[in-house]
Amino acid sequence: MKNRLKELRTGQGWSQAALGDKLDVSRQTIIAIETGRYDPSLPLAFKLARLFDCRIEDMFDDEGEN
Amino acid sequence: MSPSTAKKRYLTNTAISMGVYLAAVFGASYVIKNFEFAAVVKYILAVLPALCVWWFLWGAYRFYQETDEFERSRLITGMLIGILVILVVTSGYGFLELLADAPHISLFWVFPLFCAAGGLGRYFTKIDGEKC
């Protein structure tokens, strides 16, 4: 699933490791989400949306997904 | 516990348990072949490597509980690939032994094959870190 995580993260000036620490996930997890290789669970998506003060659908784009 | 701490603990546990496993395999076979023991002692010595397998699997289960969802998914994928390879190879070779007189291979090889296939599965689910 496409997402704006990298854009939002770099906008805050955070590294992948720093974002991982804020969410209590590994840097590998952040990389996997940013590159679209892993879609986060609903609880993690909510944590991300709260952290960046936006809606889940503003961060993730399921267009083109089956 | 943070996912990175959980991973360090898992990798340390894996390295130590596998090191002791190898020592137990070679140690037990050397001792049993070169010294005389009562049958019960032989059974205990022979089962020592299996305890290390349990030790390793317990560490994997603990990692499953302590890490984050993506690492958990990688662990499960690796183990699933290991199980699939084991089932295909052992059932296939079992039929070869049963029906085509293929030479017998010890069940001892199941665990090393599971580890190799599982490790390969984890490798293929690895995410290459891009620089920030």
N, CA and C atoms of all chains as a GROMACS GRO file, in nm:
protein
  594
    1MET      N    1   0.085  -0.120   0.000
    1MET     CA    2   0.000   0.000   0.000
    1MET      C    3   0.089   0.125   0.000
    2LYS      N    4   0.054   0.218  -0.090
    2LYS     CA    5   0.132   0.343  -0.094
    2LYS      C    6   0.103   0.425   0.032
    3ASN      N    7   0.203   0.499   0.076
    3ASN     CA    8   0.180   0.583   0.194
    3ASN      C    9   0.272   0.705   0.192
    4ARG      N   10   0.241   0.798   0.279
    4ARG     CA   11   0.318   0.924   0.286
    4ARG      C   12   0.409   0.926   0.409
    5LEU      N   13   0.438   0.810   0.463
    5LEU     CA   14   0.511   0.806   0.590
    5LEU      C   15   0.648   0.874   0.580
    6LYS      N   16   0.721   0.844   0.471
    6LYS     CA   17   0.855   0.901   0.459
    6LYS      C   18   0.848   1.054   0.453
    7GLU      N   19   0.751   1.101   0.376
    7GLU     CA   20   0.732   1.246   0.361
    7GLU      C   21   0.700   1.310   0.497
    8LEU      N   22   0.609   1.246   0.571
    8LEU     CA   23   0.570   1.301   0.702
    8LEU      C   24   0.686   1.294   0.801
    9ARG      N   25   0.759   1.182   0.796
    9ARG     CA   26   0.872   1.163   0.890
    9ARG      C   27   0.981   1.266   0.864
   10THR      N   28   1.020   1.278   0.735
   10THR     CA   29   1.128   1.373   0.704
   10THR      C   30   1.084   1.517   0.730
   11GLY      N   31   0.952   1.539   0.713
   11GLY     CA   32   0.898   1.673   0.743
   11GLY      C   33   0.921   1.712   0.888
   12GLN      N   34   0.921   1.612   0.975
   12GLN     CA   35   0.944   1.637   1.118
   12GLN      C   36   1.094   1.636   1.152
   13GLY      N   37   1.175   1.595   1.053
   13GLY     CA   38   1.320   1.586   1.077
   13GLY      C   39   1.360   1.466   1.159
   14TRP      N   40   1.278   1.363   1.155
   14TRP     CA   41   1.307   1.241   1.234
   14TRP      C   42   1.376   1.137   1.147
   15SER      N   43   1.466   1.063   1.206
   15SER     CA   44   1.527   0.949   1.136
   15SER      C   45   1.431   0.830   1.149
   16GLN      N   46   1.457   0.726   1.070
   16GLN     CA   47   1.373   0.605   1.079
   16GLN      C   48   1.384   0.544   1.218
   17ALA      N   49   1.506   0.545   1.273
   17ALA     CA   50   1.526   0.488   1.407
   17ALA      C   51   1.449   0.568   1.512
   18ALA      N   52   1.452   0.702   1.497
   18ALA     CA   53   1.382   0.787   1.595
   18ALA      C   54   1.231   0.763   1.590
   19LEU      N   55   1.178   0.749   1.468
   19LEU     CA   56   1.035   0.722   1.455
   19LEU      C   57   1.001   0.584   1.514
   20GLY      N   58   1.090   0.487   1.486
   20GLY     CA   59   1.071   0.353   1.543
   20GLY      C   60   1.065   0.358   1.695
   21ASP      N   61   1.153   0.437   1.756
   21ASP     CA   62   1.155   0.450   1.902
   21ASP      C   63   1.024   0.511   1.954
   22LYS      N   64   0.972   0.609   1.882
   22LYS     CA   65   0.847   0.674   1.926
   22LYS      C   66   0.729   0.577   1.920
   23LEU      N   67   0.736   0.482   1.824
   23LEU     CA   68   0.624   0.388   1.806
   23LEU      C   69   0.651   0.253   1.872
   24ASP      N   70   0.771   0.238   1.929
   24ASP     CA   71   0.812   0.111   1.989
   24ASP      C   72   0.814  -0.003   1.886
   25VAL      N   73   0.866   0.031   1.767
   25VAL     CA   74   0.887  -0.072   1.664
   25VAL      C   75   1.031  -0.057   1.614
   26SER      N   76   1.078  -0.158   1.540
   26SER     CA   77   1.216  -0.154   1.493
   26SER      C   78   1.230  -0.063   1.370
   27ARG      N   79   1.354  -0.025   1.342
   27ARG     CA   80   1.381   0.056   1.222
   27ARG      C   81   1.343  -0.021   1.097
   28GLN      N   82   1.365  -0.152   1.102
   28GLN     CA   83   1.328  -0.238   0.988
   28GLN      C   84   1.178  -0.228   0.958
   29THR      N   85   1.100  -0.216   1.063
   29THR     CA   86   0.955  -0.205   1.045
   29THR      C   87   0.920  -0.074   0.975
   30ILE      N   88   0.985   0.034   1.017
   30ILE     CA   89   0.960   0.164   0.954
   30ILE      C   90   0.999   0.159   0.806
   31ILE      N   91   1.115   0.099   0.777
   31ILE     CA   92   1.162   0.087   0.638
   31ILE      C   93   1.060   0.007   0.557
   32ALA      N   94   1.015  -0.103   0.616
   32ALA     CA   95   0.921  -0.191   0.544
   32ALA      C   96   0.790  -0.117   0.512
   33ILE      N   97   0.743  -0.036   0.606
   33ILE     CA   98   0.618   0.039   0.581
   33ILE      C   99   0.643   0.148   0.476
   34GLU      N  100   0.752   0.220   0.493
   34GLU     CA  101   0.780   0.332   0.399
   34GLU      C  102   0.794   0.282   0.255
   35THR      N  103   0.855   0.166   0.239
   35THR     CA  104   0.877   0.115   0.103
   35THR      C  105   0.756   0.037   0.051
   36GLY      N  106   0.651   0.029   0.131
   36GLY     CA  107   0.528  -0.037   0.087
   36GLY      C  108   0.538  -0.189   0.088
   37ARG      N  109   0.642  -0.242   0.153
   37ARG     CA  110   0.656  -0.388   0.157
   37ARG      C  111   0.579  -0.450   0.273
   38TYR      N  112   0.533  -0.366   0.363
   38TYR     CA  113   0.455  -0.417   0.476
   38TYR      C  114   0.346  -0.317   0.511
   39ASP      N  115   0.224  -0.366   0.522
   39ASP     CA  116   0.112  -0.281   0.563
   39ASP      C  117   0.092  -0.298   0.714
   40PRO      N  118   0.096  -0.188   0.788
   40PRO     CA  119   0.085  -0.200   0.935
   40PRO      C  120  -0.054  -0.248   0.978
   41SER      N  121  -0.058  -0.300   1.099
   41SER     CA  122  -0.188  -0.339   1.156
   41SER      C  123  -0.268  -0.212   1.184
   42LEU      N  124  -0.396  -0.229   1.211
   42LEU     CA  125  -0.481  -0.114   1.241
   42LEU      C  126  -0.433  -0.038   1.366
   43PRO      N  127  -0.398  -0.108   1.475
   43PRO     CA  128  -0.347  -0.033   1.592
   43PRO      C  129  -0.223   0.050   1.560
   44LEU      N  130  -0.131  -0.006   1.480
   44LEU     CA  131  -0.009   0.070   1.447
   44LEU      C  132  -0.042   0.186   1.353
   45ALA      N  133  -0.136   0.165   1.262
   45ALA     CA  134  -0.178   0.273   1.172
   45ALA      C  135  -0.240   0.388   1.254
   46PHE      N  136  -0.318   0.354   1.355
   46PHE     CA  137  -0.377   0.458   1.442
   46PHE      C  138  -0.268   0.534   1.518
   47LYS      N  139  -0.167   0.458   1.566
   47LYS     CA  140  -0.057   0.523   1.639
   47LYS      C  141   0.016   0.622   1.548
   48LEU      N  142   0.038   0.579   1.423
   48LEU     CA  143   0.105   0.666   1.326
   48LEU      C  144   0.022   0.792   1.299
   49ALA      N  145  -0.108   0.770   1.278
   49ALA     CA  146  -0.196   0.884   1.248
   49ALA      C  147  -0.199   0.983   1.365
   50ARG      N  148  -0.203   0.931   1.488
   50ARG     CA  149  -0.204   1.020   1.604
   50ARG      C  150  -0.073   1.096   1.616
   51LEU      N  151   0.036   1.025   1.590
   51LEU     CA  152   0.169   1.087   1.601
   51LEU      C  153   0.184   1.203   1.503
   52PHE      N  154   0.133   1.182   1.381
   52PHE     CA  155   0.147   1.287   1.279
   52PHE      C  156   0.023   1.377   1.270
   53ASP      N  157  -0.069   1.356   1.363
   53ASP     CA  158  -0.190   1.438   1.372
   53ASP      C  159  -0.264   1.445   1.238
   54CYS      N  160  -0.290   1.329   1.183
   54CYS     CA  161  -0.367   1.324   1.058
   54CYS      C  162  -0.456   1.199   1.060
   55ARG      N  163  -0.538   1.184   0.956
   55ARG     CA  164  -0.625   1.066   0.950
   55ARG      C  165  -0.549   0.953   0.881
   56ILE      N  166  -0.589   0.829   0.910
   56ILE     CA  167  -0.522   0.713   0.848
   56ILE      C  168  -0.529   0.723   0.696
   57GLU      N  169  -0.647   0.764   0.645
   57GLU     CA  170  -0.663   0.770   0.499
   57GLU      C  171  -0.583   0.884   0.436
   58ASP      N  172  -0.538   0.979   0.518
   58ASP     CA  173  -0.449   1.083   0.465
   58ASP      C  174  -0.306   1.032   0.452
   59MET      N  175  -0.278   0.927   0.528
   59MET     CA  176  -0.142   0.872   0.528
   59MET      C  177  -0.129   0.754   0.432
   60PHE      N  178  -0.232   0.671   0.426
   60PHE     CA  179  -0.227   0.550   0.342
   60PHE      C  180  -0.324   0.561   0.225
   61ASP      N  181  -0.279   0.511   0.111
   61ASP     CA  182  -0.360   0.517  -0.010
   61ASP      C  183  -0.378   0.375  -0.064
   62ASP      N  184  -0.501   0.326  -0.057
   62ASP     CA  185  -0.526   0.188  -0.103
   62ASP      C  186  -0.572   0.184  -0.248
   63GLU      N  187  -0.560   0.294  -0.320
   63GLU     CA  188  -0.602   0.296  -0.460
   63GLU      C  189  -0.516   0.198  -0.539
   64GLY      N  190  -0.582   0.116  -0.617
   64GLY     CA  191  -0.508   0.017  -0.696
   64GLY      C  192  -0.487  -0.113  -0.622
   65GLU      N  193  -0.522  -0.115  -0.491
   65GLU     CA  194  -0.511  -0.240  -0.415
   65GLU      C  195  -0.632  -0.326  -0.444
   66ASN      N  196  -0.612  -0.458  -0.443
   66ASN     CA  197  -0.725  -0.550  -0.465
   66ASN      C  198  -0.802  -0.572  -0.336
   67MET      N  199   0.982  -0.418   2.662
   67MET     CA  200   1.113  -0.436   2.598
   67MET      C  201   1.108  -0.387   2.454
   68SER      N  202   1.210  -0.312   2.413
   68SER     CA  203   1.210  -0.258   2.276
   68SER      C  204   1.239  -0.372   2.178
   69PRO      N  205   1.191  -0.359   2.053
   69PRO     CA  206   1.215  -0.463   1.953
   69PRO      C  207   1.363  -0.491   1.930
   70SER      N  208   1.448  -0.386   1.938
   70SER     CA  209   1.591  -0.410   1.914
   70SER      C  210   1.653  -0.490   2.027
   71THR      N  211   1.610  -0.464   2.151
   71THR     CA  212   1.659  -0.543   2.264
   71THR      C  213   1.611  -0.688   2.252
   72ALA      N  214   1.485  -0.703   2.210
   72ALA     CA  215   1.430  -0.839   2.193
   72ALA      C  216   1.508  -0.914   2.085
   73LYS      N  217   1.546  -0.843   1.979
   73LYS     CA  218   1.619  -0.909   1.870
   73LYS      C  219   1.759  -0.950   1.916
   74LYS      N  220   1.824  -0.860   1.991
   74LYS     CA  221   1.958  -0.893   2.043
   74LYS      C  222   1.950  -1.017   2.130
   75ARG      N  223   1.846  -1.021   2.215
   75ARG     CA  224   1.831  -1.136   2.306
   75ARG      C  225   1.805  -1.264   2.226
   76TYR      N  226   1.723  -1.252   2.121
   76TYR     CA  227   1.691  -1.368   2.037
   76TYR      C  228   1.816  -1.419   1.966
   77LEU      N  229   1.895  -1.326   1.908
   77LEU     CA  230   2.014  -1.367   1.834
   77LEU      C  231   2.118  -1.428   1.928
   78THR      N  232   2.131  -1.370   2.049
   78THR     CA  233   2.224  -1.426   2.148
   78THR      C  234   2.180  -1.566   2.188
   79ASN      N  235   2.050  -1.579   2.214
   79ASN     CA  236   1.995  -1.710   2.253
   79ASN      C  237   2.016  -1.813   2.143
   80THR      N  238   1.995  -1.769   2.016
   80THR     CA  239   2.012  -1.861   1.904
   80THR      C  240   2.158  -1.906   1.893
   81ALA      N  241   2.251  -1.809   1.903
   81ALA     CA  242   2.393  -1.842   1.890
   81ALA      C  243   2.437  -1.939   2.000
   82ILE      N  244   2.396  -1.909   2.124
   82ILE     CA  245   2.440  -1.994   2.237
   82ILE      C  246   2.375  -2.132   2.228
   83SER      N  247   2.244  -2.137   2.204
   83SER     CA  248   2.175  -2.267   2.202
   83SER      C  249   2.227  -2.354   2.087
   84MET      N  250   2.257  -2.290   1.972
   84MET     CA  251   2.308  -2.369   1.859
   84MET      C  252   2.452  -2.415   1.883
   85GLY      N  253   2.530  -2.330   1.952
   85GLY     CA  254   2.667  -2.370   1.988
   85GLY      C  255   2.664  -2.490   2.082
   86VAL      N  256   2.578  -2.482   2.183
   86VAL     CA  257   2.568  -2.594   2.279
   86VAL      C  258   2.510  -2.717   2.209
   87TYR      N  259   2.418  -2.694   2.113
   87TYR     CA  260   2.359  -2.806   2.036
   87TYR      C  261   2.469  -2.883   1.964
   88LEU      N  262   2.556  -2.809   1.894
   88LEU     CA  263   2.665  -2.874   1.820
   88LEU      C  264   2.758  -2.949   1.915
   89ALA      N  265   2.791  -2.883   2.028
   89ALA     CA  266   2.878  -2.948   2.127
   89ALA      C  267   2.810  -3.074   2.181
   90ALA      N  268   2.680  -3.068   2.204
   90ALA     CA  269   2.607  -3.184   2.258
   90ALA      C  270   2.600  -3.296   2.156
   91VAL      N  271   2.580  -3.260   2.027
   91VAL     CA  272   2.574  -3.363   1.923
   91VAL      C  273   2.707  -3.437   1.913
   92PHE      N  274   2.816  -3.359   1.897
   92PHE     CA  275   2.946  -3.423   1.880
   92PHE      C  276   2.994  -3.487   2.010
   93GLY      N  277   2.971  -3.418   2.122
   93GLY     CA  278   3.012  -3.471   2.252
   93GLY      C  279   2.942  -3.601   2.285
   94ALA      N  280   2.810  -3.603   2.269
   94ALA     CA  281   2.732  -3.724   2.303
   94ALA      C  282   2.772  -3.840   2.211
   95SER      N  283   2.789  -3.813   2.080
   95SER     CA  284   2.824  -3.925   1.991
   95SER      C  285   2.965  -3.977   2.023
   96TYR      N  286   3.058  -3.887   2.058
   96TYR     CA  287   3.194  -3.932   2.091
   96TYR      C  288   3.191  -4.017   2.218
   97VAL      N  289   3.125  -3.967   2.320
   97VAL     CA  290   3.123  -4.035   2.450
   97VAL      C  291   3.053  -4.171   2.439
   98ILE      N  292   2.941  -4.174   2.367
   98ILE     CA  293   2.865  -4.300   2.356
   98ILE      C  294   2.944  -4.404   2.276
   99LYS      N  295   3.018  -4.358   2.174
   99LYS     CA  296   3.094  -4.453   2.091
   99LYS      C  297   3.218  -4.504   2.162
  100ASN      N  298   3.276  -4.422   2.250
  100ASN     CA  299   3.406  -4.458   2.308
  100ASN      C  300   3.402  -4.509   2.452
  101PHE      N  301   3.288  -4.500   2.515
  101PHE     CA  302   3.279  -4.546   2.654
  101PHE      C  303   3.156  -4.633   2.672
  102GLU      N  304   3.164  -4.718   2.774
  102GLU     CA  305   3.053  -4.808   2.803
  102GLU      C  306   2.958  -4.743   2.906
  103PHE      N  307   2.831  -4.744   2.874
  103PHE     CA  308   2.731  -4.689   2.968
  103PHE      C  309   2.611  -4.782   2.977
  104ALA      N  310   2.539  -4.769   3.085
  104ALA     CA  311   2.411  -4.839   3.096
  104ALA      C  312   2.314  -4.776   2.994
  105ALA      N  313   2.217  -4.853   2.953
  105ALA     CA  314   2.124  -4.806   2.850
  105ALA      C  315   2.057  -4.674   2.887
  106VAL      N  316   2.021  -4.662   3.015
  106VAL     CA  317   1.950  -4.541   3.058
  106VAL      C  318   2.038  -4.417   3.043
  107VAL      N  319   2.169  -4.432   3.072
  107VAL     CA  320   2.263  -4.319   3.059
  107VAL      C  321   2.277  -4.282   2.911
  108LYS      N  322   2.283  -4.386   2.825
  108LYS     CA  323   2.291  -4.360   2.681
  108LYS      C  324   2.169  -4.280   2.633
  109TYR      N  325   2.053  -4.316   2.686
  109TYR     CA  326   1.930  -4.246   2.647
  109TYR      C  327   1.938  -4.099   2.688
  110ILE      N  328   1.988  -4.076   2.810
  110ILE     CA  329   1.997  -3.938   2.861
  110ILE      C  330   2.096  -3.858   2.776
  111LEU      N  331   2.213  -3.919   2.748
  111LEU     CA  332   2.313  -3.849   2.667
  111LEU      C  333   2.260  -3.819   2.526
  112ALA      N  334   2.190  -3.918   2.471
  112ALA     CA  335   2.140  -3.903   2.334
  112ALA      C  336   2.033  -3.795   2.323
  113VAL      N  337   1.965  -3.770   2.434
  113VAL     CA  338   1.855  -3.673   2.431
  113VAL      C  339   1.902  -3.529   2.457
  114LEU      N  340   2.028  -3.514   2.502
  114LEU     CA  341   2.080  -3.380   2.534
  114LEU      C  342   2.069  -3.282   2.418
  115PRO      N  343   2.106  -3.320   2.294
  115PRO     CA  344   2.092  -3.224   2.184
  115PRO      C  345   1.948  -3.177   2.164
  116ALA      N  346   1.853  -3.266   2.191
  116ALA     CA  347   1.712  -3.230   2.173
  116ALA      C  348   1.671  -3.120   2.272
  117LEU      N  349   1.735  -3.119   2.391
  117LEU     CA  350   1.705  -3.013   2.488
  117LEU      C  351   1.749  -2.877   2.432
  118CYS      N  352   1.859  -2.880   2.356
  118CYS     CA  353   1.906  -2.754   2.294
  118CYS      C  354   1.809  -2.707   2.185
  119VAL      N  355   1.747  -2.802   2.117
  119VAL     CA  356   1.646  -2.767   2.017
  119VAL      C  357   1.530  -2.698   2.087
  120TRP      N  358   1.488  -2.753   2.202
  120TRP     CA  359   1.381  -2.692   2.280
  120TRP      C  360   1.421  -2.551   2.326
  121TRP      N  361   1.546  -2.538   2.370
  121TRP     CA  362   1.601  -2.410   2.417
  121TRP      C  363   1.591  -2.306   2.304
  122PHE      N  364   1.635  -2.345   2.183
  122PHE     CA  365   1.629  -2.256   2.068
  122PHE      C  366   1.485  -2.217   2.036
  123LEU      N  367   1.395  -2.316   2.034
  123LEU     CA  368   1.256  -2.288   2.000
  123LEU      C  369   1.188  -2.201   2.106
  124TRP      N  370   1.225  -2.221   2.231
  124TRP     CA  371   1.170  -2.138   2.339
  124TRP      C  372   1.213  -1.992   2.318
  125GLY      N  373   1.340  -1.972   2.278
  125GLY     CA  374   1.391  -1.837   2.249
  125GLY      C  375   1.314  -1.774   2.134
  126ALA      N  376   1.283  -1.854   2.031
  126ALA     CA  377   1.207  -1.804   1.916
  126ALA      C  378   1.066  -1.764   1.961
  127TYR      N  379   1.005  -1.844   2.048
  127TYR     CA  380   0.871  -1.814   2.097
  127TYR      C  381   0.872  -1.685   2.180
  128ARG      N  382   0.978  -1.669   2.262
  128ARG     CA  383   0.989  -1.548   2.345
  128ARG      C  384   1.006  -1.425   2.255
  129PHE      N  385   1.086  -1.440   2.149
  129PHE     CA  386   1.105  -1.330   2.054
  129PHE      C  387   0.972  -1.295   1.988
  130TYR      N  388   0.895  -1.398   1.954
  130TYR     CA  389   0.762  -1.376   1.894
  130TYR      C  390   0.675  -1.289   1.986
  131GLN      N  391   0.685  -1.315   2.115
  131GLN     CA  392   0.602  -1.240   2.211
  131GLN      C  393   0.654  -1.098   2.236
  132GLU      N  394   0.786  -1.082   2.226
  132GLU     CA  395   0.845  -0.954   2.269
  132GLU      C  396   0.867  -0.853   2.157
  133THR      N  397   0.871  -0.899   2.032
  133THR     CA  398   0.908  -0.808   1.924
  133THR      C  399   0.786  -0.738   1.864
  134ASP      N  400   0.809  -0.656   1.759
  134ASP     CA  401   0.696  -0.585   1.698
  134ASP      C  402   0.632  -0.670   1.588
  135GLU      N  403   0.524  -0.616   1.531
  135GLU     CA  404   0.443  -0.697   1.439
  135GLU      C  405   0.515  -0.736   1.310
  136PHE      N  406   0.601  -0.648   1.258
  136PHE     CA  407   0.671  -0.681   1.133
  136PHE      C  408   0.775  -0.791   1.156
  137GLU      N  409   0.854  -0.777   1.265
  137GLU     CA  410   0.954  -0.880   1.296
  137GLU      C  411   0.885  -1.013   1.326
  138ARG      N  412   0.769  -1.005   1.389
  138ARG     CA  413   0.690  -1.126   1.419
  138ARG      C  414   0.649  -1.194   1.288
  139SER      N  415   0.607  -1.111   1.194
  139SER     CA  416   0.564  -1.165   1.065
  139SER      C  417   0.681  -1.231   0.992
  140ARG      N  418   0.802  -1.170   1.002
  140ARG     CA  419   0.921  -1.230   0.940
  140ARG      C  420   0.955  -1.364   1.005
  141LEU      N  421   0.945  -1.367   1.140
  141LEU     CA  422   0.976  -1.491   1.212
  141LEU      C  423   0.882  -1.602   1.168
  142ILE      N  424   0.752  -1.570   1.162
  142ILE     CA  425   0.651  -1.669   1.125
  142ILE      C  426   0.672  -1.715   0.981
  143THR      N  427   0.703  -1.619   0.891
  143THR     CA  428   0.726  -1.656   0.751
  143THR      C  429   0.844  -1.751   0.740
  144GLY      N  430   0.953  -1.719   0.812
  144GLY     CA  431   1.071  -1.805   0.809
  144GLY      C  432   1.038  -1.945   0.858
  145MET      N  433   0.965  -1.952   0.970
  145MET     CA  434   0.932  -2.083   1.026
  145MET      C  435   0.837  -2.159   0.934
  146LEU      N  436   0.745  -2.086   0.872
  146LEU     CA  437   0.651  -2.151   0.780
  146LEU      C  438   0.726  -2.211   0.661
  147ILE      N  439   0.822  -2.134   0.608
  147ILE     CA  440   0.902  -2.186   0.497
  147ILE      C  441   0.980  -2.310   0.543
  148GLY      N  442   1.036  -2.302   0.665
  148GLY     CA  443   1.107  -2.418   0.721
  148GLY      C  444   1.016  -2.540   0.730
  149ILE      N  445   0.895  -2.521   0.779
  149ILE     CA  446   0.800  -2.632   0.794
  149ILE      C  447   0.761  -2.688   0.656
  150LEU      N  448   0.737  -2.598   0.560
  150LEU     CA  449   0.698  -2.644   0.426
  150LEU      C  450   0.809  -2.728   0.363
  151VAL      N  451   0.934  -2.680   0.376
  151VAL     CA  452   1.046  -2.753   0.317
  151VAL      C  453   1.060  -2.890   0.385
  152ILE      N  454   1.050  -2.890   0.519
  152ILE     CA  455   1.062  -3.016   0.594
  152ILE      C  456   0.954  -3.116   0.550
  153LEU      N  457   0.830  -3.068   0.540
  153LEU     CA  458   0.721  -3.158   0.503
  153LEU      C  459   0.740  -3.214   0.362
  154VAL      N  460   0.779  -3.127   0.270
  154VAL     CA  461   0.797  -3.173   0.131
  154VAL      C  462   0.913  -3.272   0.123
  155VAL      N  463   1.028  -3.237   0.185
  155VAL     CA  464   1.147  -3.323   0.174
  155VAL      C  465   1.127  -3.454   0.249
  156THR      N  466   1.078  -3.448   0.374
  156THR     CA  467   1.068  -3.571   0.453
  156THR      C  468   0.959  -3.664   0.399
  157SER      N  469   0.846  -3.608   0.359
  157SER     CA  470   0.742  -3.698   0.306
  157SER      C  471   0.786  -3.754   0.171
  158GLY      N  472   0.852  -3.671   0.089
  158GLY     CA  473   0.900  -3.720  -0.041
  158GLY      C  474   1.003  -3.828  -0.023
  159TYR      N  475   1.099  -3.803   0.068
  159TYR     CA  476   1.204  -3.905   0.086
  159TYR      C  477   1.149  -4.029   0.158
  160GLY      N  478   1.050  -4.007   0.242
  160GLY     CA  479   0.984  -4.121   0.309
  160GLY      C  480   0.927  -4.218   0.207
  161PHE      N  481   0.863  -4.164   0.104
  161PHE     CA  482   0.807  -4.251  -0.001
  161PHE      C  483   0.918  -4.318  -0.082
  162LEU      N  484   1.029  -4.245  -0.101
  162LEU     CA  485   1.142  -4.306  -0.172
  162LEU      C  486   1.196  -4.424  -0.093
  163GLU      N  487   1.207  -4.408   0.040
  163GLU     CA  488   1.255  -4.518   0.125
  163GLU      C  489   1.157  -4.635   0.123
  164LEU      N  490   1.028  -4.600   0.132
  164LEU     CA  491   0.924  -4.702   0.144
  164LEU      C  492   0.905  -4.780   0.013
  165LEU      N  493   0.905  -4.709  -0.097
  165LEU     CA  494   0.866  -4.772  -0.223
  165LEU      C  495   0.982  -4.797  -0.320
  166ALA      N  496   1.092  -4.725  -0.303
  166ALA     CA  497   1.199  -4.738  -0.403
  166ALA      C  498   1.332  -4.778  -0.341
  167ASP      N  499   1.327  -4.830  -0.216
  167ASP     CA  500   1.448  -4.878  -0.148
  167ASP      C  501   1.561  -4.775  -0.141
  168ALA      N  502   1.525  -4.650  -0.129
  168ALA     CA  503   1.631  -4.548  -0.113
  168ALA      C  504   1.698  -4.570   0.023
  169PRO      N  505   1.827  -4.537   0.035
  169PRO     CA  506   1.896  -4.560   0.164
  169PRO      C  507   1.832  -4.478   0.277
  170HIS      N  508   1.833  -4.536   0.397
  170HIS     CA  509   1.771  -4.470   0.512
  170HIS      C  510   1.852  -4.347   0.555
  171ILE      N  511   1.783  -4.238   0.583
  171ILE     CA  512   1.848  -4.118   0.637
  171ILE      C  513   1.789  -4.091   0.775
  172SER      N  514   1.878  -4.062   0.873
  172SER     CA  515   1.834  -4.043   1.010
  172SER      C  516   1.745  -3.920   1.025
  173LEU      N  517   1.648  -3.932   1.118
  173LEU     CA  518   1.559  -3.820   1.150
  173LEU      C  519   1.636  -3.703   1.212
  174PHE      N  520   1.759  -3.731   1.254
  174PHE     CA  521   1.844  -3.626   1.309
  174PHE      C  522   1.852  -3.506   1.215
  175TRP      N  523   1.847  -3.528   1.084
  175TRP     CA  524   1.866  -3.422   0.985
  175TRP      C  525   1.746  -3.328   0.971
  176VAL      N  526   1.635  -3.365   1.033
  176VAL     CA  527   1.515  -3.280   1.021
  176VAL      C  528   1.541  -3.140   1.077
  177PHE      N  529   1.598  -3.132   1.198
  177PHE     CA  530   1.618  -3.001   1.260
  177PHE      C  531   1.717  -2.913   1.183
  178PRO      N  532   1.837  -2.967   1.146
  178PRO     CA  533   1.927  -2.881   1.066
  178PRO      C  534   1.863  -2.833   0.936
  179LEU      N  535   1.784  -2.920   0.871
  179LEU     CA  536   1.718  -2.879   0.746
  179LEU      C  537   1.614  -2.770   0.774
  180PHE      N  538   1.541  -2.786   0.885
  180PHE     CA  539   1.441  -2.685   0.923
  180PHE      C  540   1.509  -2.550   0.946
  181CYS      N  541   1.624  -2.553   1.017
  181CYS     CA  542   1.696  -2.427   1.045
  181CYS      C  543   1.746  -2.364   0.916
  182ALA      N  544   1.800  -2.445   0.825
  182ALA     CA  545   1.853  -2.392   0.700
  182ALA      C  546   1.740  -2.329   0.618
  183ALA      N  547   1.630  -2.400   0.605
  183ALA     CA  548   1.517  -2.349   0.526
  183ALA      C  549   1.455  -2.226   0.592
  184GLY      N  550   1.444  -2.230   0.726
  184GLY     CA  551   1.387  -2.116   0.799
  184GLY      C  552   1.476  -1.994   0.787
  185GLY      N  553   1.608  -2.016   0.795
  185GLY     CA  554   1.703  -1.905   0.781
  185GLY      C  555   1.694  -1.843   0.643
  186LEU      N  556   1.679  -1.928   0.543
  186LEU     CA  557   1.664  -1.881   0.406
  186LEU      C  558   1.536  -1.798   0.392
  187GLY      N  559   1.431  -1.845   0.456
  187GLY     CA  560   1.302  -1.773   0.454
  187GLY      C  561   1.315  -1.636   0.516
  188ARG      N  562   1.386  -1.628   0.628
  188ARG     CA  563   1.407  -1.498   0.695
  188ARG      C  564   1.492  -1.408   0.608
  189TYR      N  565   1.590  -1.468   0.540
  189TYR     CA  566   1.678  -1.388   0.452
  189TYR      C  567   1.595  -1.323   0.341
  190PHE      N  568   1.505  -1.400   0.283
  190PHE     CA  569   1.427  -1.346   0.171
  190PHE      C  570   1.321  -1.244   0.215
  191THR      N  571   1.290  -1.242   0.345
  191THR     CA  572   1.195  -1.141   0.393
  191THR      C  573   1.269  -1.022   0.456
  192LYS      N  574   1.401  -1.021   0.443
  192LYS     CA  575   1.480  -0.913   0.502
  192LYS      C  576   1.458  -0.784   0.424
  193ILE      N  577   1.452  -0.675   0.496
  193ILE     CA  578   1.439  -0.545   0.432
  193ILE      C  579   1.576  -0.479   0.434
  194ASP      N  580   1.624  -0.443   0.315
  194ASP     CA  581   1.753  -0.373   0.309
  194ASP      C  582   1.733  -0.229   0.354
  195GLY      N  583   1.808  -0.190   0.454
  195GLY     CA  584   1.791  -0.056   0.510
  195GLY      C  585   1.836   0.054   0.415
  196GLU      N  586   1.744   0.145   0.388
  196GLU     CA  587   1.786   0.259   0.307
  196GLU      C  588   1.838   0.366   0.400
  197LYS      N  589   1.931   0.443   0.351
  197LYS     CA  590   1.991   0.548   0.436
  197LYS      C  591   1.892   0.662   0.456
  198CYS      N  592   1.893   0.716   0.576
  198CYS     CA  593   1.800   0.826   0.605
  198CYS      C  594   1.849   0.955   0.540
   0.00000   0.00000   0.00000
